[in-house]
Amino acid sequence: MKKVLILGGGFAALEAAIWLRKYGFDVTIVTNRDYMYVYPISIWIPTGEYNFNDCIIKWDDLVRVHGFKVILDKVTELKVNEKIVKCEKNEFSDFEYLIIAIGADKMKPKGSENFLSICGAPEESLKIKEKLDELIRKGSGKLAFGFGGNPKDPSNVRGGPAFEVMFNVDNKLRRLGVRDKFEITFFAPMPKPGARMGEKSLKAMDDMFKRLNIKAIKGKKIKEFVTDGVIFEDDSKLESDLTMFIPAGNGPKIFKDSSLPLNDAGFIRINEYCEVMHNFDDTSTGKYKIFAIGDSACIDGPDWRAKQGHLAEVMAKVAAFNINEIEKGTEVRKEYVSHINILCMMDIGNGAAFVYRDNKKAKMIPLPIIGHWMKKGWGWYFKNSKLNVIPRIPGM
């Protein structure tokens, strides 16, 4: 069996491994955690609806089900011309295909130690909960929720989870009867945060802010995060007892000296087949193929494009399919570009809004009560279908 080495432990890495095993490849995943973290459902950790273990799938369980191998290690260096992957404890060179699905690094604004992120290290979700619980016990507080962008690659932004955590916290405080004791403010450096969802969705969000008495600071660049708030470029200050911020992504540092083709933000350039286009300086390594999927890749498409979990899985399936066709010696290929869309169930604690956008339409459909349970149902489905406890629904 031909060997495929997959770097990463998220949506893209897991999906690629599952499909490559179905095609009969020898698959090894290298990841630095002994679990896969299901970020979309971690929004309920801060409010206590879910605990940490509700949001993970152990790699040992996935290995038993699918038969790939997982090595717990951290990638420290890529030498693509020499076909070498260096890690803290291991070095890899025995493979015919390399799939890079490491994800992205987070941009580091000044004072980044003064905020917590729901899209950062998984453990930060517990710290958000701890701080929120502390303020609830105190009886009052000022809460700030926001996200940032990357001008060099606008697709690598995570706005949805910031809205979801904020709305879920608002809902919890209302259930506890203490919402009037808390000041909630949303902030973002762009003038129209969430605009990629479409103008109608943007207006619906503004209306929700007003209805829930959530203040908004938009279009002010962030100068610095401090222990008790956020300083903006005009030296105005947003006071906060708890600041939750999601920085935009940058290409991982290990890509810089790898000889991989990168865009200005440091993400790997790929073609529509998720294949990395590169030249070999050292032909002694023999020909091997490199693919990049998920947040590690520079994705092409419309201005409103965004990197999301479902697109990462599409890219994973595309890469796996194309690797199998290469081995079969055919010219048949699948591409990912036509699958680019925005798709999410934005949870607000007591309901949700179904958000969808593609090249033809953009819509947001309110789903009171049932939407919340639909998203929770998706989380249950995701975990159990990946473990083959239940059948997978075609297209999901």
N, C-alpha and C positions, 0 to 999 in steps of 0.2 A: 504494500500500500504506500502511496505517495504521502509524504509528511507535510503537514501544515502547522506552522507556528503562529499562534494568535497572541498578540500583546494587548492586555486590557481585561477588565472584568465587569463591564457594564452591559447594556442592552445589546449593542452591536456585537461584542465579543461572544456572548452567550448564543445569540441567534445564529451567527456564522458557524459556531462549533456544532450546534444541533443539526444544521442542514448538511454540513460537511460529513458528519458521521453517517447521516442517512445515505449520502452518496458513497460511503465506504472508505473515506480517508482516515489516516492516522492523525489525530488532532491533539495538540498540546496547547493549553492556555497558560499564560504567565500573568499572574495578578498578585497584588500585594495584600489582598484581604482574603480571609477564609470564607467569605460570604459575598453574594451579590446583593447590593443595596437597591431597593426599589424606590427611587427618589420620588416619583409622582404621588405615592401614598404616605410619604414621610411628613407631609403637611399637617397630619393629624397628631404627630408626636408632641409638638408644643402645647396643644390644647388637651392632651391626655386621652384622646379617643383611641389612639393606638400606642402601644409600647414599642420599643426598639425592635424586639424580635418579630413583631408583626410585619416589619418592613424589610426583612432579609430572607434570602434563600441560601442555605449552606451549600458550598461547592461540593462537599462530600456527597450530599444527597443527589445533586445534579450529575455527578460522575457515575454514581451507581445506576442511574436511569439511562444515561446517554452513552456512556463508555468512552468519553474522551478523557484526557489526562489534565490535571491541574497542578501546576508548580507554583507554590507561594514564594514570590520573590519580587524585587523591585528593579525595573529596567533602569540602567544608569547610562548606557551608551549604545548608540546604533551606528554601525559601520556598514552601510548598505553596499558599498563597492566591494568590500571584503566578505560580505555575507556573514557578518558577526553581530550577534546581539549579546551585549554584556549586561549582567545583573549583579546585584550585591553578592549573591552566593553562587551563581551559575553563569555559564557562557554557552550560547547556542549557535550552531552553524550547520547542524544536520537537518535540513529541511528543503523542500522544493518550492514551497509557497510561504510567504510571510504576509500576515494580515495585521495592520496596525490599527488598533482600536483603543488607544490609551486614553482618549478623551482630550480635555484641554486643561491648561493651567488657568488660574484666575488672575486677572489684573490686580495689582496691589496699590490701591490709592493710599495716599499719606494717612497714617493713623488707622490702618486696616485692623490693627489689634483691638480697636475699640468698637467693632461691630461683630455680630454673629450672622451666619448665612445658612439658610435652609438648603442651599445647593453646594455647600462646601463639604468639609469632612463630615461623615455621617454623625459623629459624636456631637457636632454643634447643635443638632436638633434637640438633644437632651439639655444642652446649656440654655437654649432659648426657653424651653419649658421651665427649667429651674429658675431663671430670672423672672419669667412671667408669673410663676407661682409665688415668688417672693413679693412681687408688687401687689398681687391679689391679696396676700395676707396683710400687707401694709394698708391696703384699702384704697389706693389711688396711684396714679402714675402717668407719665408721658411716654407714648410709644411711637416709634418712627419706623416705617417700612419703605424700602425703596430698591431700585435696581439701576445698574449703569449700562453703558453701551461701549462698543469698540468701533471707532470711526474707520479703522482699517479693515474691519470685517463685521458689518452690522448683523450678520446672520447668527453670530455667537452671543446671543443675549438671552437671559432667562427672566422674562417679566412675569409670566403666568404664576409661578410659585410664590412670588412676592405678593401679588394680589390675593392668592388663595389663603396664605397664612394670615394676612391682615384681615380678610373677611371672616375667617374662622375664629380669630381672636376676638373680633367685634361680636360675633355671635355668642361666644362663650361668656363674655362679659355681660351681655344682655340676659343670658340665661341665669347668671348669678345675681342679676339685679344691681350691678355696680357699674354699668357702662357710663353713667353720668359722672362718675368719679375719675374717668380716664380720658385723656386727650390723645386721639389717634391722628397721625399725619402721614400722608404718602408723599414721597419725594423722588424726583428723577431729573437728570440733567438735560434730557431732551424735551422740547416743547410739547410734543404729543406722544407721551409714553403709551404704548399699546396700539399705536396707529397701524401697525402691520396687520391687526385684526380686521381693519376696515373702518370707514367713517361712522357707520351706524353703530358698530360695536363700541367705538370710542365715545360716542354720545351716550350710549347706554351706561357705560362705566361712569361718566361724569354725573349722570342722574343718580346712580347708586351712591356715589360719594356724598352727594347732597342729602339724600334720603337717610343715610347712616351717620351723618354729621362727621364725616372724615375730611379733614383739611388736606389740601394738596399744594405742594410747591413744585412747579414744573418749569423746565427751561433754565434752571440755574445750575451752572457747573459747580461741582463739589471741590472745594479747596482742601478740606481736611476733615477727618473724623476725630473727635475728641471724646474723652470719657463720658461727658454728659451731653453729647449731641453732635451736630453736623455744622461745619462752617462752610459757607458758600463763597463763590468768587467775589461777591460784593461785600464780603465780611459780615453779612448777616448770619444769624445763628438759629438753628432749629434745636431747641432744648429737648433732650430725650433721656429717659431712664433706661430704656431698652431700644437699641437700634439694630434692626434686622436689614441687611443689605446684601444684594446679590450682584457681585461684580461681573462684568462681561468676561468672556474667555479670550485667552491668547494661546498660540501654539506652544506646546510643551518645550521646555528649555532643551531637552535632549535632541530635539529635531535640528537645532541650529547648526551643529557640526557633523550632521549625519550624511551630507551630500544629497538629501532628499530635496526635491523641488518644492519651494515654499512660497506662499503669498506674503504680502506685507505684514500680515498679522502672525505669521509663523505656522500656518496650517498647510497641510500637504496637498499639492496640486494633483488632481486625478482627472481621468477622462470620464466619459459618461458610463463606463463599465466599472467604475471604482478602481481602476488600475492606475498605479503610479507610473508616470512616464519618466524614465531616467536612463542614463547611459552608464555602462560599466567601464570603470577605469582599469579594473583588474579582471581580465577575462579568465583567469585561472580558476575563478570560483564556479565557472559554469553558469549557464543561463538559469535564472530563477525569477519568479514573478512576485511583485509586491503589490498589495492592495491596501487602501486606506479607507476606513468607513467610520461613520458616526462623527463625533465632535472633532476628531483628529483631522478630518478632511476639509478641504476648501470646497464648498458646494457651489455650483453654478445655479443660476436661476433668476427669478424676478427680484426686485428690490425688497419686497416684503418677506422673502424667504427666511426661514428660521430652522435651526437645528433642534429637532425634537426626537423623542424616543421612538415613535413609530417610523420616522424616516431613517433612523439608525438601523432599525430592523429590516426595512426595505433594502437598504444598502448592503446589509449582511447577507440577505438572501440572494441579491444580485451577484455579489462577490463569490458566494459559494457555488451558485449556478454556473457562473463563467469559468471558475476553476475546473469544475467537472467537465464542461464542454471543451476546455483546452486539453484536458487529459484524453477526452474521447477523439480529439483531432478534428473537431468540427469548427465551422465559422459562425455558429449560432451564438448570439450574445444577448443578454438582457441589460437594460440601462435603468438608472435611477431618476433621471431628471424629470421625466413625465409624472413621477409620483410626488413631486414636491408640493406640499400644501401645508396649511396650518390646521391642526385638528386637536382639539382638547375639550375636556369637560371641566370647566373652571368651577371649582367647588367653593361655596360660600358658607358652609356649615349647616344651613337649614334648606339647602337646595343647591342648584348649580346652573350654569349657563353653557349650552353647547355652542362652541365656537368653531367655525369652519371658513376657510378661505382658499380659493385656488385662482387661476387666471380668469375665470368667468364670473365668480360670485364671491361675496363675503357676507356671512350672517352670524348672528348671535341669537340663540333661542333660549329664553328663560325656562328653566325646569324646576319650579318650586318643589321642595321636599324630595320628589322622586329622583331628581338629578344627583343629589347627595348620595343616595343609595345605589344609583347606577355606577357612580365612580367607585364606591366601595366594592360593588360587584365586580368591576373591572379588575381591581386589585386582587380579589379572591381568584378570579379567573386566570389572571396572569401567573400567579404563583403556582396554582394547581395544574394549569396546562403545561407549564414549563417542566413540571415534575411528572408529567404524564398520568396524573391522578384522574384528570378528565380529558376528553378529546379536545383538540384545538379546533376552533372555528375557522373555516377557510377565510383567508384574508386578514386574520388577526394573529 
